[in-house]
Amino acid sequence: MFRYRISWSQLAWLGHRLSGIGVLVYLFMHIVENATLAFGPSVYDTTQTFFRNLPVRLGEIVLMAALVYHSLNGLRVVAMDFWPATTRWYRPMTYAVIVGTIVAMIPLGLIMITPYAPWNGR
Amino acid sequence: MDVQLRILRFDPERDDLAHWEEYAVPAEPSDRVLDLLHHVKWYQDGTLTFRRSCAHGVCGSDAMLINGRNRLACEYLVKDAGRAISVEPVPGSQVIKDLLVDLEGFWDKYRSVMPYLVNDEVPEDGKERRQSPDERERFDDTSKCILCGACTTACPSFWANPDYVGPAAIVNAHRFIFDSRDHATEERLEIMADADGVWRCRTIFNCVEACPRGINITRAIMEVTRQIEIRRP
């Protein structure tokens, strides 16, 4: 077995795959969660209560990060598909996707964690 | 100074598995990794096996996995590689012995893209097929390929699926697809549109980073992909 030196573009591809699989798994969970409505309001309410706590919210923040990254990196891949000349900037484009995800997640993470934050009386 | 050279050795007549062997090799910073391999073969262990021909970055026969990345041993200098250097055969290939790998599959894929000019018409002046500088420029980048295989064997899609035609074959298809004198564009695009053709590219850019000629291989692959999409009815 060989070990090839990891580059940012390899990590970008790996991150795209993992975030894609993660979002897909969440989608199935989301469908199951919503489908509990078919068993009546009380079952649905119980399920909703089960999903409203800090560990699940932290998971949702990771999910949001996966969505933001997958979207931005997807745009990068689409750009290279439609305009092959953009491949010459593949390194700065990869860095931009990573920085963009981090920058977007600062306000998004804050907004999402606020209902559970100590400064909010929790 | 001495360089610690680690080489992944494999002799099918003696070994079940490949193993690392270390050599202390005297070297100057301006020496190439190929010089170190020569020193081992000529003065320390004559059984070391590897390919090399021109030794000047033109023939492309000494592509190897050096310090974790595919490179030409004849182009990579000790001052860039450091004093501890590891050398392995290119990844994803059947090792014949030591650093020598079986490239038959690589050549089969290269041949499959018809890497030659197809034009049975007689030139207008009866002598030569003229081309404007702009028409020549269209495939200039891909005409630089020396078929070393560093790109194809660095490609994770190729590691996962050895049937993938691979970056090197696509680069050579691109060289003729965009040649205004060539008449077999449709046939080549059909080969490229195969399930094991250009669609296997995941834009990971290992090929671009491995290419000793600096060819923007992913751009070439994307340009071929666009041609297939544009021409699709």
Boltz contact constraints between the chains, C-beta under 6 A:
constraints:
  - contact:
      token1: [A, 2]
      token2: [B, 88]
      max_distance: 6.0
  - contact:
      token1: [A, 2]
      token2: [B, 91]
      max_distance: 6.0
  - contact:
      token1: [A, 5]
      token2: [B, 68]
      max_distance: 6.0
  - contact:
      token1: [A, 5]
      token2: [B, 69]
      max_distance: 6.0
  - contact:
      token1: [A, 9]
      token2: [B, 204]
      max_distance: 6.0
  - contact:
      token1: [A, 9]
      token2: [B, 205]
      max_distance: 6.0
  - contact:
      token1: [A, 10]
      token2: [B, 204]
      max_distance: 6.0
  - contact:
      token1: [A, 13]
      token2: [B, 202]
      max_distance: 6.0
  - contact:
      token1: [A, 13]
      token2: [B, 204]
      max_distance: 6.0
  - contact:
      token1: [A, 77]
      token2: [B, 203]
      max_distance: 6.0
  - contact:
      token1: [A, 80]
      token2: [B, 203]
      max_distance: 6.0
  - contact:
      token1: [A, 80]
      token2: [B, 222]
      max_distance: 6.0
  - contact:
      token1: [A, 84]
      token2: [B, 219]
      max_distance: 6.0
  - contact:
      token1: [A, 84]
      token2: [B, 222]
      max_distance: 6.0
  - contact:
      token1: [A, 84]
      token2: [B, 223]
      max_distance: 6.0
  - contact:
      token1: [A, 87]
      token2: [B, 216]
      max_distance: 6.0
  - contact:
      token1: [A, 87]
      token2: [B, 218]
      max_distance: 6.0
  - contact:
      token1: [A, 87]
      token2: [B, 219]
      max_distance: 6.0
  - contact:
      token1: [A, 90]
      token2: [B, 205]
      max_distance: 6.0
